[in-house]
Amino acid sequence: SALGGFVFAFFDFKGKKLLFSLCLISFMIPTDAIALPLYDLVSDMKLVNTYWGMIFPSAASGLAMFLFTQFFKEIPKSLLEAARIDGANWLQIFWRIVLPLSVPVTITAGLMVFVNEWNNFFWPLLAARKEEIRTLQVALSYFSDENEVFFSYIFAGAAISAIVPVLLFLPLQKYFVQGISSSGVKG
């Protein structure tokens, strides 16, 4: 997502606006709407019942790419031009100059994608049927069946499920707020 945001922010090419619009539209489409074709793709890649099968579909987030693009547009082009004059190629500029400057938006995008995937139920239910790689949200659904519901187990699991994002968010909230405010998302 960071590399895609870098390209959208600093390069001009034919179809850039259309491609960026498609990226924006991609995070407006619910995963449930594209779950079956996505499952076919992951199945063809032999990634069903693997961690990569759960990670792969969310690796390039349209929302994260939008955040990175907006943040990178605020970086002065003179900084990049100076690096080009000093002999750096575009990949070196990305890794050595732009990415270190984008810690707040990287943390913001990471937190947003993490919380979205942490709360995801439908995709892990489809892509990970093995008990060893089952996510907590899917495992909680196994505490109820047609005859009985184990509320104490469900409530305990839900409490644990809520603690993890909170513990991750609390020390990083300063960067989260800074990343949101500096990437052009106001609200």
N, C-alpha and C positions, 0 to 999 in steps of 0.2 A: 504494500500500500504506500509506503514511503517512497519507493522508487517510482511508482506510478504518479504520485503527487509531484515528485521532482520533475518528471517529464512534462506534466500538464502545466506546471508553473514556469518553466524556463525554456521550453522549446515551442516553436511555431511549426505546425505541419498541417497538411490538408486533412480536413475532417476532425480537427481537434475539438471543436465545439460539439459536434455530434457525438464523438466518443466520450467526452466528458459528461454530456447529457445522459448517455447510456449508463455511465457509472453512477450518476445521481439516481437514475430510475432504478438501478439494481438494488439499492438498499431500501427502496419503497415497496418492492415485491416481497411478500412474505415467503419464507423458506418452504412453508407447507404447500404453496402453489407450484413450486418447482421440485418438490421432493422426489417424485417418481423418476423424472428424467435424470436428476442428480444421482439417484440411487443406481440407475442403469450405468451411468458414467463411472461411479465408484466401483460398481460390481465388475465392469469391464476391465478396470485397472487392478482387479484382485485386491481391493482394499477394504472389503466388507469384513467386519469383525477384527479390525485393527485400529490402533490409535490414529494412524494416518488417515483412515477413512472418516474419522470424526473431525479431524483437524483440517483436512484438505478443503472442504467446501467453504470454510470461513477464513481461509488464509488471506485472501485478497478482499477486504471489506470495502464496499463502495463508500460507506460513511467515513472510514478511516482515510481513504484516499482523498475524499473531499476535505477533511480536516488538514491533512498534510499539504494539499494544494493551496489552500487559503493561507496557511502559515508560511509556506515557502514564498508566496508572492510578496510577503513583507520583507524578505531578506534583500538587502541592496544588491542590485546587479553589478555594481562596481566591485564588490567583494569577489564575485565570480570572475569578472573580467581580469582582476589582478591575479587571480589564481591561474587563469588561462595564459596570461602573459608570462607567468613564472614557469610555465610548461606543464601544468597539471591537465590531465585529460578529464572528461566529464565524470567518469566513475570515481576518480580520486577526489574531485571536488565534492561529489555526493558524500563519500565516506569520511573525508577528512575535514570538511568545512561545514557543509549543510547539515548532516546528521548530528554532529555534536552540538550545533546550535538549536536543534529541535527536540531537546530533552522533554520540555513540558508537553508538546503536542504528541510525542511518542508515548509518554505515560498516559495521556488522556485517551489516545486511540487504543492503546493496550487495555486500559481499564474498561472502556466501552465495549470492546470486542469480548473481553473476558467475562464481564457481567452478562452480556447477551448469550454467550455460549454456556456459561455456568447455569443459566436458567433454562436453557434449551431442553426440551423434552422429546419432541417428535423425531428430530434427526438422530439422536443417539438411540432411540427406540428402534428405528429402522436399520441403522448402520452397525450397531454393536449388540449382537444377541448373546455373545459369550458372557458368562457371569464375571469373569476376571476383569473385563474392561467396561462393564456397565457403569454408567454415571449414577450419582447419588439420586438425582431426580427420577430416573427410571427405576432404580432399586426401591425407592419409596412407594412406587405404584404396586409393587409386589406384596405390600403389607395389607392389601385388601383383595378379597375375592368375592364370589357371589354369596357366600355364606357368612363371612365374618370380616370385620374391619378392625385392625389392630391400631387404634388411635394413639396409644402411648408410643409405639414405635414410629408412627408417622410424625407425631409432634416432636419427638426427640430428633429424628432425621431432619425435619424442617428447621429446627433450631440450629443444628450443625450446619445445614445448608445456608442459613442466613449469616452465620458467624464468619465464614470464610471471606465473602466479599467485603464485609465491614472491616475485618482485620487488614485486608489488602488496601482498602480505600482510605482508612484513617491516616496512615503515615504519608500517603501520596496525594491527599486532597489539595495541598498547596499547589502542586504541579498540575493537578486536574483543573482547578479554577484558572490558573495561568494559561494552560493550553486552550481551554474553551474561550477565554477572553481574547487571546492573541490570534486565534484562527478564524475570526470573523463570525463566529456563531454567537449571537447576542440573544438574550431572552430572559 
